[in-house]
Amino acid sequence: MAAVFRLAVSTSDGRKFDGEAQKIVLRGVEGEFAVLADHAPFMTLVAPCRCVITDAEGKETAANISSGAFQVSGNVATLLVGKYEITE
């Protein structure tokens, strides 16, 4: 099994994802980035984009997100956005 980290995705409507993830890919204000387990701590503003989360079992879920903020530290990541709409 791939290494995982704790990920929470929240909007003003509540939690959209809360669990273990192998990877998240999204766009910060300086370009696209990906976070894996044991990533170095950092925080960035997030630009509207297509966000892809790979969960602990390897299933990918894509969503269109609005602007917001992202932080990772100590193998725990948090994404706060205004909109998170799952796409096909």
N, C-alpha and C positions, 0 to 999 in steps of 0.2 A: 504494500500500500504506500502511496506517495505521502510525503510529509504534508501536514495541514497546519492551518492557523485559524484562530477564532475570528469570524467576520460578522458584523452587524450592519445592516443597511436600514436606515430610518428616513421617513418623510413625516410631514405634519399629520398624515393619516395613520401613522403607526409604523411598526416594524415590517419590512418587506422581506428581509432575510436575516436569520439569526442562527448561526451554526458554524460548522467547520468547513473550510474551503481549501482547495489545493492552489487556486490562483484566482486573481481578479485582474481584468484588463480594462482600463478606462483612460480618459484624456484629462490631463491636468492643464493648467494655463500655459505650460511650456511644452506641451506635446503629450503623446500617448505613453503610458507606462503600464507595467505589470508588477504585481506583488505576489511573491511566493512565501512559503514558510521561512522563518528566520530572517526576514528582510530587515535591513537597517532602519532605525526609526526615522520617520519624516512626516511632515504635514504639508498639504498643498490645497489650493483652491481647485475645484473641478469645473471643467467646461461642459456644456451640453454635448452628449455623445451617446454612442451605443456602448453599453457596459456588458462585459461577459464574465460571469462567475462560473468557475468549475468547482463543484462541490466535492466533498470527501470521497464520494463514490465515482467521481469522474464525469458526472453529468453536467453539461454546459447549459446555462440559462442566460439568454441575452435580454437586455432591457434598454429602452431609451430613457435617459436620465436628463434632468435639468442641471443647472449649475448648483454648486454646493461646496462641501469641504470633505477632505479625506485625511485620515491619520492612521499611522501604524506605529506600534511600539510594543516591545515585549511579546511578540507573536499574537497580538490582538489588533485588529483593524476595524475602523469605524468609517462608514460613508454616510454623510448627512446631505440629502438632496430634497428639492421641492417636489420633484416628480420622478417616479420609477414605474415605468409601464413595460411589462414583459412583452416581447415580440416573438414571433414564430421563427 
